[in-house]
């Protein structure tokens, strides 16, 4: 039986069928002519939910948010030319934080490169420094050889993105006109389609990739400290970690971005105020760990990193891809899943750590909690904006924390809470771009109440993404901390250089955020007091629409409170 086809549409339809078979459920598409075959095939597939997003940079970060929320790959489609470059910031973040994305860029034929042809750039492997897999597909041609290339490339990209080397992958699709399905280019035999489907099944029948338990012997006399950075940690990990920690008296210093401080299941020996402790340069006189095991990504606290280096501890970095989250390059890296590693530790003979040291840290942690409450709880300051949010948002809500000061304030000051809060952030490359887009993607894909804490410069940098909550009816709650500029520089030595500091580092933008919010059709409220803030947060918890809450803060007042807090906590050990 003969079938009339457009070779471009045949090509992308078979590719889309393959995506469905491996479980891809979301796609973000930006408009363009050269990407017509990809757009037509993916948008026509009912099992994939497609989102049309005009701005490619916003699309990339929106897809990043969906992938973070679902821990599954999201397809991104762009046309050729500079549109491909707009995705790069989101791809860098995905690469650094190992978030699975399938980047599908449309391209002119290779023979048009370096000829001056319109909208033709050298986009072959354009993301090469921040991609886990790349393949340039040949021009579509309806024969077995070329279909094998297409499907094998798709398989390798997806299996890499999900398992072998988790993160973003890139497929560059070359297309020649005509692009539309009713523009017939070839007549093929039905058996060619049967071959393609059979070959897809053959690829997908291969054994899944598995990570085995570490083969090297784990020889530790004792484990003195466990640190946990940002990561995706499931209940099994928390259960095994709790068992190991309680059985061996091991304190746990968990970065707030790990989410462990906000677990419904109580984790014994979890110390939240370690930042206040290790700020004392002589803290290793009181606690000097010999062996430190680290799970997750790099820690937010540079002071904790410095403390571990000064203690000259043996440090073990553990993750399933063997990533070296260690700026000293002296730590031992073990490639294994955290759960398998913890189970092996539980089966090993390891000496208990000192119960007196653990009790000392717990007592100190409690005293610092009291000082924290006395310092921050009675005023509308930047720290208390976050602390009150942790108290007031519903159980199992999402909290996306913006970069610069908010992420540090969460880590330095958030206490252990016996209630589940899902913490998200973009700490792969720690940029201030794409924050609203990413949070919107998380809110949409998770279906949970989602709260974004963001500074005014980050908000300004991603203004165009305010269209997403309106366009897709996403009930994102945005807490906009407006201290009129990049106030993180107040904490750096450059602040002493008064002549250039205000203009070139603080960079106040002086924007009317009310007018901007309303121009996008979003609800807005200016917070005028601490009681007003608490009331609005509680009332917004059941709202099904996007709301922007602007909290105008005095950054120098917050800075003075922090200095008072740090000075008070140092005196505890005197």
C-alpha positions in Angstrom: 0.0 0.0 0.0 1.3 3.4 -1.0 1.0 6.5 1.1 1.6 10.1 0.1 3.6 12.1 2.7 5.5 15.3 3.3 8.9 14.0 4.4 9.4 16.7 7.0 6.0 15.9 8.7 6.7 12.1 8.4 10.1 12.7 10.1 8.7 14.8 13.0 5.6 12.6 13.5 7.7 9.5 14.0 10.0 11.5 16.4 6.9 12.6 18.3 5.5 9.1 18.5 8.8 8.1 20.1 8.6 10.9 22.6 5.1 9.6 23.6 6.4 6.1 24.0 9.1 7.1 26.5 6.6 9.1 28.5 7.2 12.8 27.5 4.1 14.8 28.6 5.0 18.4 28.1 6.4 20.6 25.3 7.2 24.4 25.2 6.9 25.8 21.6 8.0 29.2 20.3 6.6 30.3 16.9 8.7 30.3 13.7 8.6 29.1 10.1 11.5 26.7 10.0 10.2 24.8 13.0 6.8 24.2 11.4 7.3 20.4 11.0 8.2 20.1 14.7 5.4 22.4 15.9 2.8 20.6 13.7 3.7 17.1 14.9 4.1 17.9 18.6 1.1 20.2 18.9 -1.1 17.6 17.1 -0.2 14.9 19.6 -2.9 14.8 22.3 -0.8 12.9 24.8 1.7 15.8 25.0 0.5 19.1 26.5 2.0 21.9 24.5 2.5 25.5 25.6 3.0 28.3 23.1 5.4 30.9 24.5 6.5 33.7 22.2 9.8 34.5 24.0 12.3 31.7 23.7 14.2 32.7 26.9 11.0 32.6 28.9 10.1 29.3 27.2 13.4 27.7 28.2 13.0 28.6 31.9 9.3 27.7 31.9 10.2 24.2 30.6 13.0 24.1 33.3 10.3 24.7 36.0 8.1 21.9 34.6 11.0 19.5 34.5 12.0 20.4 38.1 8.4 19.8 39.3 8.0 16.4 37.5 11.6 15.2 37.3 10.9 14.2 33.7 12.2 15.7 30.4 10.3 18.5 28.7 10.6 19.2 25.0 11.5 22.7 23.8 11.0 23.7 20.2 12.5 26.8 18.5 13.0 28.1 15.0 16.5 28.7 13.5 18.8 31.6 14.0 19.1 33.8 17.2 16.0 32.1 18.6 18.3 29.2 19.5 20.6 31.4 21.5 17.8 32.8 23.6 17.5 29.3 25.2 21.1 29.3 26.4 20.6 30.7 30.0 18.0 28.1 30.8 20.2 25.3 29.3 23.1 26.4 31.4 21.0 26.2 34.5 19.6 22.8 33.5 23.1 21.5 32.8 24.5 22.8 36.1 21.6 21.4 38.1 21.0 18.2 36.1 17.5 18.9 35.0 16.3 16.9 31.9 15.4 19.0 28.8 15.1 17.9 25.2 16.1 20.9 23.1 14.8 20.6 19.5 16.1 23.4 17.3 15.0 23.8 13.7 17.8 24.7 11.2 18.4 25.6 7.6 20.2 22.9 5.6 23.9 22.7 6.3 24.8 23.7 2.8 23.5 27.2 3.5 25.9 27.9 6.4 28.5 30.6 5.8 26.7 31.8 2.6 25.0 34.8 4.1 21.6 33.1 3.7 18.9 34.8 5.8 18.4 33.7 9.4 21.1 31.1 9.0 23.8 30.8 11.8 26.2 28.1 12.8 23.9 26.5 15.3 25.5 23.0 15.1 26.3 22.0 18.7 25.7 25.6 19.7 25.4 24.7 23.4 28.4 22.4 23.4 29.8 23.5 26.7 26.5 23.0 28.6 24.9 19.9 27.0 24.8 16.2 27.9 24.2 14.9 24.4 24.1 16.4 20.9 23.1 15.1 17.5 22.7 16.9 14.2 20.0 15.1 12.2 20.4 14.8 8.5 17.8 16.3 6.1 14.7 14.2 6.3 14.6 11.3 3.8 12.0 8.5 3.8 14.2 5.4 3.8 15.2 2.8 6.5 18.8 4.1 6.9 17.7 7.7 7.7 14.8 6.7 9.9 17.3 4.6 11.9 19.5 7.6 12.4 16.5 9.7 13.5 15.1 7.1 16.0 18.6 6.1 17.3 19.4 9.8 17.9 16.1 10.3 19.7 16.7 7.2 21.9 20.3 8.2 22.8 19.2 11.7 23.6 16.4 10.7 25.9 18.2 7.8 27.7 21.1 10.3 28.3 18.8 13.0 29.6 16.9 10.6 32.0 19.6 8.2 33.1 23.1 8.0 31.8 24.1 11.7 32.2 21.0 13.5 33.4 20.5 17.0 32.0 19.7 18.9 28.8 20.2 17.2 25.4 20.1 18.9 22.0 18.8 17.6 18.6 19.3 20.0 15.7 16.8 19.3 12.9 17.6 20.5 9.4 14.6 21.2 7.2 14.1 22.1 3.5 10.8 23.5 2.2 8.0 22.6 1.9 7.0 22.2 5.6 3.2 21.8 5.5 1.5 18.4 5.7 -0.6 19.0 2.6 2.5 19.7 0.5 3.3 16.2 -0.7 7.0 15.4 -1.3 7.1 11.6 -1.5 5.1 8.4 -2.0 6.2 5.7 0.4 5.2 2.1 1.1 3.3 1.4 4.3 5.9 -1.1 5.2 8.3 1.8 5.9 6.1 2.9 8.7 5.8 -0.6 10.0 9.6 -0.8 10.0 9.9 2.5 11.9 7.5 1.4 14.6 9.2 -2.0 14.9 12.6 -0.3 15.2 11.3 2.0 18.0 10.0 -1.0 19.9 13.4 -2.7 19.5 15.2 0.4 21.0 12.8 0.7 23.9 13.1 -3.0 24.8 16.8 -2.5 25.8 17.6 -2.9 29.5 17.3 0.2 31.6 20.5 1.7 33.0 21.1 0.9 36.7 23.5 2.4 39.2 25.0 -0.2 41.4 26.1 0.0 45.0 29.6 1.4 45.4 32.1 -1.4 44.8 34.9 0.0 47.0 34.9 -0.9 50.6 33.6 1.9 52.9 36.2 2.1 55.7 35.3 4.8 58.2 36.3 4.6 61.9 33.6 7.2 62.5 31.5 9.8 60.7 31.5 13.1 62.5 29.3 15.2 60.3 26.8 14.9 57.4 26.2 17.9 55.2 23.3 18.0 52.7 23.1 20.5 49.8 20.2 21.1 47.4 18.9 18.0 45.7 15.9 15.8 45.1 15.6 13.6 48.2 12.8 11.0 48.6 11.3 9.5 51.7 13.6 6.4 51.5 16.7 8.7 51.7 15.2 10.6 54.7 14.4 7.3 56.5 17.9 5.8 56.0 19.6 9.1 56.8 17.6 9.4 60.0 18.4 5.8 61.0 22.2 6.3 60.4 22.3 9.7 62.2 20.4 8.6 65.3 22.3 5.3 65.5 25.7 6.9 65.3 25.1 10.3 67.0 25.9 12.1 63.7 24.9 15.8 63.5 23.4 16.8 60.1 24.0 20.3 58.7 21.3 20.5 56.0 21.1 23.5 53.6 17.6 24.9 53.6 17.5 24.3 49.8 17.8 20.5 50.4 14.3 20.7 51.8 15.2 18.5 54.8 14.4 21.2 57.3 10.8 21.2 55.9 10.1 17.5 56.0 6.9 16.1 57.5 9.0 13.3 59.0 11.1 14.5 61.9 14.9 14.0 61.2 16.9 13.5 64.4 20.1 15.5 64.9 19.2 18.1 62.2 21.0 21.4 63.0 19.6 24.4 61.2 21.6 27.3 62.8 25.1 26.1 61.7 25.7 29.4 59.8 25.7 31.3 63.1 28.1 28.8 64.6 30.7 28.5 61.8 30.8 32.3 61.4 33.1 32.2 64.4 36.5 31.6 62.9 37.5 29.5 65.9 34.5 27.3 66.0 36.6 24.2 65.2 37.9 24.6 68.8 34.5 23.5 69.9 33.7 21.1 67.0 36.3 19.7 64.7 35.0 16.9 62.5 37.4 14.3 61.2 35.2 12.8 58.5 32.4 14.6 56.6 30.0 13.0 54.2 28.2 15.3 51.8 25.0 14.6 49.8 23.5 16.9 47.1 24.9 19.9 45.4 27.2 22.6 46.8 26.3 24.3 50.0 24.9 27.9 50.0 27.1 28.8 53.0 30.6 29.7 52.1 31.4 29.9 55.9 30.5 26.2 56.3 32.7 25.3 53.3 35.6 27.3 54.9 34.9 25.6 58.3 35.2 22.1 56.8 38.4 23.1 55.0 39.9 24.5 58.2 39.0 21.4 60.2 41.1 19.4 57.7 38.4 16.8 57.6 38.3 13.8 55.2 35.4 14.7 52.9 33.3 12.3 50.9 31.1 13.6 48.1 28.3 11.3 47.2 26.0 11.4 44.2 24.8 9.1 41.5 26.7 10.8 38.6 30.1 11.3 40.3 29.8 15.1 40.2 32.6 16.9 42.1 30.8 19.4 44.3 34.0 20.5 45.9 35.9 23.7 45.1 39.1 22.4 46.9 39.3 19.4 44.6 40.6 17.4 47.5 37.5 15.5 48.5 36.8 11.8 47.6 33.9 11.4 45.2 31.8 8.2 45.2 29.4 7.5 42.4 26.3 5.8 43.8 22.7 6.6 44.6 22.4 8.1 48.1 20.1 5.4 49.2 22.4 2.5 48.2 25.3 4.3 49.9 23.4 4.9 53.1 22.3 1.3 53.2 25.9 0.1 52.9 26.9 2.5 55.7 24.2 1.0 57.9 25.6 -2.5 57.2 29.2 -1.4 58.1 30.9 -1.3 61.4 31.3 2.3 62.3 32.1 3.7 65.7 29.5 6.0 67.3 30.4 9.7 67.4 30.5 11.6 70.7 27.0 12.0 72.2 28.3 15.0 74.2 29.4 16.8 71.0 26.0 16.2 69.5 24.2 17.5 72.6 26.4 20.6 72.6 25.4 21.4 69.0 21.7 20.7 69.7 21.8 23.0 72.8 23.5 25.7 70.8 21.0 25.4 68.0 18.1 25.9 70.4 19.7 29.0 72.0 20.3 30.5 68.6 16.6 29.9 67.7 15.6 32.1 70.7 17.9 34.9 69.7 16.6 34.7 66.1 13.0 35.1 67.2 13.9 38.0 69.5 15.8 39.8 66.7 13.6 39.4 63.6 10.0 38.5 64.6 8.6 41.9 65.5 9.2 43.9 62.3 8.7 43.7 58.6 12.3 43.0 57.5 13.6 40.8 54.7 14.4 37.9 57.0 11.0 37.9 58.6 9.2 38.0 55.2 10.6 34.5 54.6 10.2 33.2 58.2 6.5 34.2 58.3 5.9 32.7 54.9 7.2 29.3 56.3 4.7 29.5 59.1 1.7 30.6 57.1 1.6 28.8 53.7 -0.3 25.5 53.5 1.2 22.1 54.1 2.8 20.6 50.9 3.1 23.9 49.2 5.9 24.8 46.9 8.3 27.6 47.8 10.6 28.9 45.0 13.3 31.0 46.5 15.0 33.6 44.3 18.8 34.1 44.0 21.0 36.7 45.6 19.8 37.7 49.1 16.5 35.6 49.4 18.3 32.2 48.9 20.9 33.1 51.5 18.3 34.4 54.0 16.4 31.2 53.7 19.5 29.1 54.3 20.9 31.2 57.1 17.7 31.7 59.1 15.1 29.1 58.3 14.4 26.8 61.3 13.5 23.1 61.2 9.8 22.9 60.6 7.7 19.7 61.2 5.6 20.4 58.1 6.2 19.6 54.5 7.3 22.4 52.2 8.7 21.7 48.7 11.7 24.0 48.2 12.8 24.9 44.7 15.6 27.2 43.4 17.8 27.8 40.4 21.2 27.3 42.1 22.9 25.5 39.2 24.4 28.7 37.8 22.7 31.0 40.4 21.6 33.6 37.9 18.8 36.1 38.5 17.3 35.5 35.0 14.2 33.4 34.4 13.0 33.2 38.0 9.4 34.1 37.3 9.3 31.7 34.3 10.8 28.8 36.3 8.4 29.3 39.2 5.5 29.5 36.8 6.4 26.1 35.3 6.7 24.5 38.7 3.3 25.8 39.8 1.6 24.7 36.6 3.1 21.2 36.5 2.8 20.4 40.2 -0.8 21.7 40.6 0.2 22.8 44.1 0.0 26.2 45.7 3.3 27.9 44.8 5.0 30.9 46.4 7.9 32.8 44.8 10.1 35.0 46.9 12.0 37.3 44.6 14.0 40.6 44.7 13.2 43.6 42.7 16.1 43.3 40.2 15.3 39.6 39.5 11.7 40.6 39.0 12.6 43.4 36.6 14.9 41.0 34.7 12.1 38.6 33.9 9.2 41.0 33.5 8.0 39.6 30.2 7.3 36.3 31.9 4.5 37.8 33.9 2.4 36.9 30.8 2.7 33.2 31.7 0.5 33.2 34.9 -2.1 35.2 33.0 -1.9 33.1 29.8 -2.0 29.7 31.4 -4.1 30.6 34.5 -1.4 29.8 37.0 -2.2 30.7 40.6 1.4 31.7 41.4 1.9 33.9 44.5 4.8 36.3 44.0 6.3 37.9 47.1 8.3 40.8 45.7 10.9 42.1 48.2 11.6 45.6 46.9 14.7 47.1 48.5 15.3 49.2 45.4 18.4 47.6 44.0 21.0 44.9 44.3 21.4 45.2 48.1 23.5 42.1 48.4 26.4 44.4 47.6 25.8 46.1 50.9 27.5 43.1 52.5 30.6 43.2 50.3 33.7 45.4 50.6 32.8 47.4 47.5 30.1 49.1 49.6 32.9 51.3 51.1 33.5 52.8 47.7 30.8 55.4 47.9 31.4 57.2 44.6 30.6 54.3 42.4 28.7 52.0 44.8 25.2 53.4 44.4 25.2 53.9 40.7 27.1 50.8 39.4 26.3 48.2 42.1 23.1 49.0 43.9 21.5 50.1 40.6 18.0 51.1 41.8 15.4 50.8 39.1 12.6 52.9 40.6 9.8 51.0 38.9 6.1 51.3 39.6 5.4 47.6 40.1 1.7 48.2 40.6 1.3 49.6 37.1 3.4 46.8 35.6 1.4 44.1 37.3 -1.9 45.6 36.3 -0.7 45.9 32.7 -0.4 42.2 32.6 -3.9 41.8 34.1 -2.5 40.5 37.4 -3.7 41.3 40.9 -1.4 43.4 43.0 -1.2 44.5 46.6 1.3 46.7 48.4 2.1 45.4 51.9 2.2 48.2 54.5 2.8 46.3 57.8 3.7 43.0 59.3 0.1 42.3 60.3 -1.0 43.2 56.8 1.5 40.8 55.4 0.4 37.9 57.6 -3.3 38.6 56.8 -2.8 38.7 53.0 -0.7 35.5 53.0 -3.4 33.6 54.9 -6.2 35.0 52.7 -4.3 34.2 49.5 -3.7 30.5 50.4 -6.9 29.3 48.7 -6.8 31.8 45.8 -6.8 30.3 42.3 -5.3 33.4 40.6 -1.9 34.9 40.4 -1.2 37.6 43.1 1.8 39.9 43.4 2.6 41.2 46.9 5.1 44.0 47.0 6.9 44.3 50.3 9.0 47.5 50.4 11.9 47.0 52.8 14.7 49.0 54.3 17.8 47.0 53.4 20.1 48.9 55.8 17.6 48.2 58.6 17.6 44.5 57.8 21.4 44.6 57.6 21.6 46.1 61.1 19.3 43.4 62.5 21.5 40.7 60.9 24.7 42.3 62.4 23.0 42.4 65.8 22.0 38.7 65.5 25.5 37.5 64.4 27.1 39.4 67.3 24.6 38.0 69.8 25.1 34.4 68.7 28.9 34.7 68.8 28.7 35.7 72.5 27.1 32.4 73.4 30.4 30.6 73.2 32.4 33.3 75.0 
